[in-house]
Amino acid sequence: MEPARTLRELLVRNRDLRLLWLGNLISVCGGWFSSVAVFAMVYAHSGAGLAAGLTLAVRYLPGVLAGLWGGVLADRADRRAVMLAADVVMAALAAAFLLADDPGRLWLVYPLTFASAAAGFVFQSARNAWMPSLARPEEYPLYSAAVQVNGLVFQALGGAAGGVVVTVVGWRWAFVVNAVSFLASAWLTWRVRAGDRFAGSSRQGWWRSLREGIAIAARTRVLAALLLLEAIFCLGLGGTITAMTYLALRVHDLGEGGTGWFYAVQGVVGVATLIPAAARIRAMGPRGRRLVIGLSCLAEGVLTMLLGLPAGVAGALALWGLVSAAEVVYGPAAMTTLLGASGNETRGRITSLWSATATLSLGVSAAATGALLDRAGVAPTFAVLGLLMAAGGVVWLVAVRPSAAQPAMSST
């Protein structure tokens, strides 16, 4: 059978990939539903941009430690079993957020967010190592789009629904829905048996295994370039959610569920852009995908800078949609490049290292952005964030220009 040419073909033909996709789709919906509630709860009880920024930073930072060691685990253990255990843990932690709905217990948001994020990064490490093996290499752009579209579809539905529910009945039910979604994800994962569940790597020590993965990434030029891009670009990207939350709740005064409308626009525009873009990226060669990576970062940076300019609610939502359109094409191109440069025996560590690099920058940016918003305001904050994102795109385009980089990267 010929490789799938569109996202729809991939999901219709591939039963096991479809089940994992559905499980992730459901849990992502609950996660976005809960995300709206967490930010609204923190703002309601504290009223500070720094507090919301720290919440996002705590969500990102476990990726540096839990994500890295999760990658080692994914290359040593049954990846399916790791995903099942992580889903159950995340269900329990999601329900525990109900305990933090009080000014005196608001501090519980931070350890709960940290623990939930840590379990989520371990889950992600195992998924990123196992799930690509259910697709052919030619289908990697479509696989990446399938994973990405999960967040976008239910970012739209979960964000809008979360905004309505948080506004009308409060945030408690959002946490209940999130807990149930993780249990549904575990049930669907349980039904899948195929793919490379085991990496087949040598049973060396954990620390040595981690160092081996880092060394492989460092000496593989395209992987090293992707890591550098993630580090720079995500210093800008991490703060955009914090800044968007401030924009929705403090500048435009959209109410407790106001961030949900921005999430909804991001999801709708993202899906509309990603589905046709993934098929186009599948047909490209390595040079074309690398060009897409750089241009998407550059465009998103410029558009992010414009978000700081005075505008009404409709204008801000429209510009946020353009930012989202520029962002979504990055995923299929970058993930295909990453998977093409890493084998099954190291895939857990390589993808986790990439994720850890991104999350470290995202966490630092989220915390710094909260403080910057409180001191400098919206316009300077978006200007700084956009410049960092655009700089990442420029660095990447220079690094992979044909005259200097093409001979060394032709294998990917």
C-alpha positions as CSV (number, residue, x, y, z in Angstrom):
1,M,0.0,0.0,0.0
2,E,1.2,3.5,-0.9
3,P,2.1,5.8,2.0
4,A,-0.8,8.1,3.1
5,R,-0.8,11.5,1.3
6,T,-3.1,13.4,3.6
7,L,-3.8,13.5,7.3
8,R,-7.2,12.0,6.8
9,E,-5.8,9.0,4.8
10,L,-3.3,8.4,7.6
11,L,-5.9,8.2,10.4
12,V,-8.4,6.2,8.3
13,R,-5.9,3.5,7.3
14,N,-3.9,3.2,10.5
15,R,-6.0,1.8,13.3
16,D,-3.3,1.7,16.0
17,L,-2.1,5.2,15.2
18,R,-5.8,6.4,15.2
19,L,-6.4,5.0,18.7
20,L,-3.4,6.7,20.2
21,W,-4.4,9.9,18.4
22,L,-7.9,9.7,19.8
23,G,-6.6,9.1,23.3
24,N,-4.3,12.0,23.1
25,L,-7.0,14.1,21.6
26,I,-9.3,13.5,24.6
27,S,-6.6,14.2,27.2
28,V,-5.5,17.4,25.4
29,C,-9.1,18.6,25.4
30,G,-9.3,18.2,29.2
31,G,-5.9,19.8,29.6
32,W,-6.9,23.0,27.7
33,F,-10.2,23.0,29.6
34,S,-8.3,22.9,32.9
35,S,-5.7,25.5,31.7
36,V,-8.4,28.1,31.4
37,A,-9.5,27.4,34.9
38,V,-6.0,27.4,36.4
39,F,-5.2,30.9,35.0
40,A,-8.6,32.3,36.0
41,M,-8.2,30.9,39.5
42,V,-4.7,32.3,40.0
43,Y,-5.8,35.7,38.7
44,A,-8.9,35.8,40.8
45,H,-7.0,35.0,44.1
46,S,-3.8,37.0,43.4
47,G,-4.5,39.5,40.6
48,A,-0.8,39.6,39.6
49,G,0.8,39.0,36.2
50,L,3.8,37.5,38.0
51,A,1.7,34.9,39.8
52,A,0.3,33.7,36.4
53,G,3.7,33.8,34.9
54,L,5.1,31.6,37.7
55,T,2.2,29.2,37.2
56,L,3.2,28.7,33.6
57,A,6.9,28.5,34.4
58,V,6.2,25.7,36.9
59,R,4.3,23.9,34.2
60,Y,7.3,24.1,31.8
61,L,10.3,23.5,34.1
62,P,9.7,19.8,34.9
63,G,10.5,19.1,31.2
64,V,14.1,19.8,31.9
65,L,14.5,17.0,34.4
66,A,11.5,14.7,34.1
67,G,11.5,15.0,30.3
68,L,15.2,14.1,30.0
69,W,15.0,11.1,32.3
70,G,11.6,10.2,30.7
71,G,13.5,9.9,27.4
72,V,16.0,7.5,29.0
73,L,13.1,5.5,30.4
74,A,11.4,5.4,27.0
75,D,14.6,3.9,25.5
76,R,14.8,1.3,28.3
77,A,11.2,0.3,29.2
78,D,7.9,-0.7,27.5
79,R,6.8,2.6,26.1
80,R,3.1,1.7,26.2
81,A,3.4,0.8,29.9
82,V,5.0,4.1,30.7
83,M,2.2,6.0,28.9
84,L,-0.5,4.0,30.8
85,A,1.1,4.7,34.2
86,A,1.5,8.4,33.5
87,D,-2.2,8.8,32.4
88,V,-3.4,7.3,35.7
89,V,-1.1,9.6,37.8
90,M,-2.2,12.7,35.8
91,A,-5.9,11.8,36.4
92,A,-5.3,11.8,40.2
93,L,-3.4,15.0,40.1
94,A,-6.0,16.7,37.9
95,A,-8.7,16.0,40.5
96,A,-6.4,17.3,43.3
97,F,-6.5,20.8,41.9
98,L,-9.9,21.2,43.5
99,L,-8.1,21.5,46.8
100,A,-6.4,24.8,45.7
101,D,-9.7,26.8,45.1
102,D,-9.1,29.0,48.2
103,P,-6.8,32.0,48.7
104,G,-5.2,30.3,51.7
105,R,-4.5,27.1,49.7
106,L,-3.5,28.8,46.4
107,W,0.1,27.7,46.9
108,L,-1.1,24.1,46.1
109,V,-1.4,25.2,42.5
110,Y,2.4,25.2,42.2
111,P,3.4,21.7,43.4
112,L,0.3,20.2,41.7
113,T,1.2,22.0,38.4
114,F,4.8,20.8,38.8
115,A,3.9,17.2,39.5
116,S,1.3,17.1,36.7
117,A,3.7,18.6,34.2
118,A,6.4,16.1,35.3
119,A,4.1,13.1,34.6
120,G,3.0,14.7,31.4
121,F,6.6,15.0,30.1
122,V,7.3,11.4,30.9
123,F,4.1,10.5,29.0
124,Q,5.2,12.7,26.1
125,S,8.7,11.1,26.0
126,A,7.2,7.6,25.7
127,R,4.7,8.7,23.1
128,N,7.2,10.5,21.0
129,A,9.4,7.4,21.0
130,W,6.6,4.9,20.3
131,M,4.0,6.6,18.1
132,P,6.2,7.5,15.1
133,S,7.0,3.7,14.7
134,L,3.3,3.3,13.7
135,A,3.8,5.4,10.6
136,R,6.2,5.2,7.7
137,P,9.1,7.7,7.4
138,E,7.3,9.2,4.4
139,E,4.3,9.9,6.6
140,Y,6.3,11.7,9.4
141,P,4.9,15.2,8.4
142,L,1.4,13.8,8.6
143,Y,2.1,12.0,11.9
144,S,3.5,15.2,13.4
145,A,0.4,17.1,12.1
146,A,-1.9,14.5,13.7
147,V,-0.3,15.0,17.1
148,Q,-0.3,18.8,16.7
149,V,-3.9,19.0,15.5
150,N,-5.0,17.3,18.7
151,G,-4.0,20.3,20.7
152,L,-5.4,22.7,18.1
153,V,-8.9,21.1,17.7
154,F,-9.6,20.8,21.4
155,Q,-7.7,24.0,22.1
156,A,-10.5,25.6,20.1
157,L,-13.3,23.6,21.7
158,G,-11.7,23.2,25.1
159,G,-10.7,26.8,25.2
160,A,-14.1,28.1,24.2
161,A,-16.0,25.6,26.4
162,G,-13.6,26.3,29.3
163,G,-14.2,30.0,28.9
164,V,-18.0,29.5,29.1
165,V,-17.9,27.0,32.0
166,V,-15.4,29.0,34.1
167,T,-17.5,32.2,33.5
168,V,-20.9,30.6,34.2
169,V,-20.3,27.9,36.9
170,G,-16.7,28.4,38.0
171,W,-13.5,26.4,37.5
172,R,-14.2,23.3,39.6
173,W,-15.9,21.2,36.8
174,A,-13.0,21.9,34.5
175,F,-10.7,20.0,36.8
176,V,-13.1,17.1,36.9
177,V,-13.3,16.9,33.2
178,N,-9.5,16.9,32.9
179,A,-9.2,13.9,35.3
180,V,-11.8,11.9,33.3
181,S,-10.0,12.7,30.1
182,F,-6.8,11.1,31.3
183,L,-8.6,7.9,32.2
184,A,-10.2,7.8,28.7
185,S,-6.7,8.2,27.2
186,A,-5.4,5.3,29.2
187,W,-8.2,3.0,28.0
188,L,-7.5,3.8,24.3
189,T,-3.7,3.3,24.8
190,W,-4.4,-0.1,26.4
191,R,-5.9,-1.3,23.1
192,V,-2.8,-0.7,21.1
193,R,-0.1,-3.4,20.8
194,A,1.8,-2.7,17.6
195,G,4.9,-0.6,16.9
196,D,8.3,-0.3,18.5
197,R,7.4,-0.5,22.1
198,F,11.0,-1.3,23.1
199,A,14.0,0.5,21.8
200,G,16.4,-2.4,21.9
201,S,19.2,-0.2,23.3
202,S,21.9,-1.6,25.6
203,R,21.2,-1.8,29.3
204,Q,23.9,0.7,30.4
205,G,23.6,2.9,33.4
206,W,21.0,5.7,33.4
207,W,23.5,8.5,33.6
208,R,25.6,7.0,30.8
209,S,22.6,6.5,28.7
210,L,21.6,10.1,29.1
211,R,25.1,11.3,28.2
212,E,25.1,9.1,25.1
213,G,21.9,10.7,23.9
214,I,23.4,14.2,24.4
215,A,26.6,13.3,22.6
216,I,24.7,12.0,19.6
217,A,22.7,15.2,19.4
218,A,25.8,17.3,19.7
219,R,27.7,15.6,16.9
220,T,24.8,15.4,14.5
221,R,24.7,18.8,12.9
222,V,21.0,19.1,12.1
223,L,20.1,18.0,15.6
224,A,22.5,20.5,17.1
225,A,21.0,23.3,14.9
226,L,17.5,22.4,15.9
227,L,18.4,22.5,19.6
228,L,19.9,26.0,19.1
229,L,16.8,27.2,17.3
230,E,14.6,25.9,20.1
231,A,16.6,27.6,22.8
232,I,16.5,31.0,21.1
233,F,13.0,30.9,19.7
234,C,11.3,29.6,22.9
235,L,12.7,32.4,24.9
236,G,10.2,34.5,23.1
237,L,7.4,31.9,22.7
238,G,7.2,31.0,26.3
239,G,6.1,34.5,27.3
240,T,3.4,34.8,24.7
241,I,0.8,32.8,26.7
242,T,1.5,34.8,29.8
243,A,1.3,38.0,27.8
244,M,-1.9,36.9,26.0
245,T,-3.5,36.1,29.4
246,Y,-2.7,39.6,30.6
247,L,-4.0,41.0,27.4
248,A,-7.3,39.2,27.7
249,L,-8.0,39.7,31.3
250,R,-6.4,43.1,32.2
251,V,-6.3,45.0,28.9
252,H,-9.5,43.9,27.2
253,D,-11.3,42.9,30.5
254,L,-12.9,39.8,28.9
255,G,-13.8,38.2,32.3
256,E,-12.5,35.1,34.1
257,G,-12.8,32.9,31.0
258,G,-11.4,35.5,28.6
259,T,-8.3,33.5,27.7
260,G,-10.6,30.8,26.3
261,W,-11.5,33.1,23.4
262,F,-7.9,33.6,22.5
263,Y,-7.3,29.8,22.7
264,A,-10.3,29.2,20.5
265,V,-9.0,31.5,17.8
266,Q,-5.6,29.9,18.0
267,G,-7.2,26.4,17.6
268,V,-9.5,27.2,14.7
269,V,-6.9,29.1,12.7
270,G,-4.3,26.5,13.5
271,V,-6.4,23.6,12.2
272,A,-7.4,25.4,9.1
273,T,-3.7,26.1,8.3
274,L,-2.1,22.9,9.5
275,I,-4.2,20.3,7.6
276,P,-3.3,21.6,4.1
277,A,0.2,22.7,5.1
278,A,1.1,19.1,6.3
279,A,0.3,17.6,2.9
280,R,2.5,20.3,1.3
281,I,5.3,19.7,3.7
282,R,5.1,16.0,3.1
283,A,5.9,16.6,-0.6
284,M,8.9,18.8,0.1
285,G,12.5,17.7,0.3
286,P,14.8,18.4,3.3
287,R,15.9,21.9,2.0
288,G,12.2,23.0,1.6
289,R,11.4,21.8,5.2
290,R,14.3,23.7,6.6
291,L,13.2,26.8,4.8
292,V,9.7,26.4,6.3
293,I,11.2,26.1,9.8
294,G,13.1,29.4,9.6
295,L,10.4,31.4,7.8
296,S,7.7,30.3,10.3
297,C,9.8,31.5,13.3
298,L,10.6,34.8,11.6
299,A,7.0,35.5,10.6
300,E,5.7,34.6,14.1
301,G,8.2,36.9,15.7
302,V,7.2,39.9,13.6
303,L,3.5,39.3,14.2
304,T,4.0,38.9,17.9
305,M,5.7,42.3,18.0
306,L,2.5,43.8,16.5
307,L,0.4,42.4,19.3
308,G,1.7,45.1,21.6
309,L,0.2,47.9,19.4
310,P,-3.1,49.4,20.5
311,A,-6.1,47.6,19.1
312,G,-9.6,46.6,20.0
313,V,-10.7,43.1,21.0
314,A,-11.5,42.0,17.4
315,G,-8.1,43.3,16.1
316,A,-6.2,41.6,18.9
317,L,-8.0,38.3,18.2
318,A,-7.4,38.6,14.4
319,L,-3.7,39.2,14.9
320,W,-3.5,36.3,17.4
321,G,-4.9,34.1,14.7
322,L,-2.2,35.2,12.3
323,V,0.4,34.4,14.9
324,S,-1.1,30.9,15.2
325,A,-1.1,30.4,11.5
326,A,2.7,31.2,11.4
327,E,3.4,28.9,14.3
328,V,1.6,25.7,13.3
329,V,3.6,25.0,10.1
330,Y,6.8,24.8,12.2
331,G,5.8,21.5,13.8
332,P,5.6,19.1,10.9
333,A,8.7,20.4,9.3
334,A,10.8,20.4,12.5
335,M,9.6,17.0,13.7
336,T,10.2,15.3,10.4
337,T,13.7,16.7,10.4
338,L,14.3,15.5,13.9
339,L,12.9,12.0,13.4
340,G,14.9,11.6,10.2
341,A,18.1,12.3,12.1
342,S,17.4,9.8,15.0
343,G,16.9,6.1,15.1
344,N,14.5,4.0,17.2
345,E,17.2,3.0,19.8
346,T,17.8,6.7,20.7
347,R,14.5,8.3,19.7
348,G,13.2,8.7,23.3
349,R,16.4,10.5,24.4
350,I,16.7,12.7,21.3
351,T,13.1,13.9,21.3
352,S,13.2,14.5,25.0
353,L,16.4,16.5,24.7
354,W,14.7,18.7,22.1
355,S,11.7,19.1,24.4
356,A,13.8,19.8,27.4
357,T,15.7,22.5,25.6
358,A,12.4,24.1,24.6
359,T,10.8,23.8,28.0
360,L,13.8,25.4,29.8
361,S,13.6,28.4,27.6
362,L,9.8,28.5,27.8
363,G,9.9,28.4,31.6
364,V,12.4,31.1,31.9
365,S,10.5,33.3,29.5
366,A,7.1,32.7,31.2
367,A,8.4,33.8,34.6
368,A,10.3,36.8,33.2
369,T,7.4,37.9,31.1
370,G,5.1,38.0,34.1
371,A,7.5,40.4,35.9
372,L,8.1,42.4,32.7
373,L,4.3,42.9,32.2
374,D,3.9,44.2,35.8
375,R,6.8,46.7,35.3
376,A,6.9,47.7,31.6
377,G,3.4,47.0,30.3
378,V,2.1,45.2,27.2
379,A,3.8,46.9,24.2
380,P,7.5,46.6,25.4
381,T,6.8,43.0,26.5
382,F,5.5,41.8,23.1
383,A,8.3,43.7,21.3
384,V,11.0,41.8,23.3
385,L,9.2,38.4,22.8
386,G,8.8,39.0,19.1
387,L,12.4,40.0,18.6
388,L,13.6,36.8,20.3
389,M,11.4,34.6,18.1
390,A,12.5,36.3,14.9
391,A,16.1,36.1,15.9
392,G,15.7,32.3,16.2
393,G,14.4,32.1,12.7
394,V,17.3,34.2,11.3
395,V,19.9,32.1,13.1
396,W,18.4,29.0,11.7
397,L,18.2,30.3,8.1
398,V,21.9,31.4,8.3
399,A,22.9,28.0,9.8
400,V,21.3,25.9,7.1
401,R,22.0,28.1,4.0
402,P,23.0,25.8,1.1
403,S,26.5,27.2,0.6
404,A,27.5,26.4,4.2
405,A,25.3,23.7,5.6
406,Q,23.8,21.7,2.8
407,P,26.7,19.2,2.3
408,A,26.8,18.4,6.0
409,M,23.0,18.0,6.3
410,S,22.1,16.3,3.0
411,S,21.3,13.0,4.8
412,T,18.2,14.4,6.5
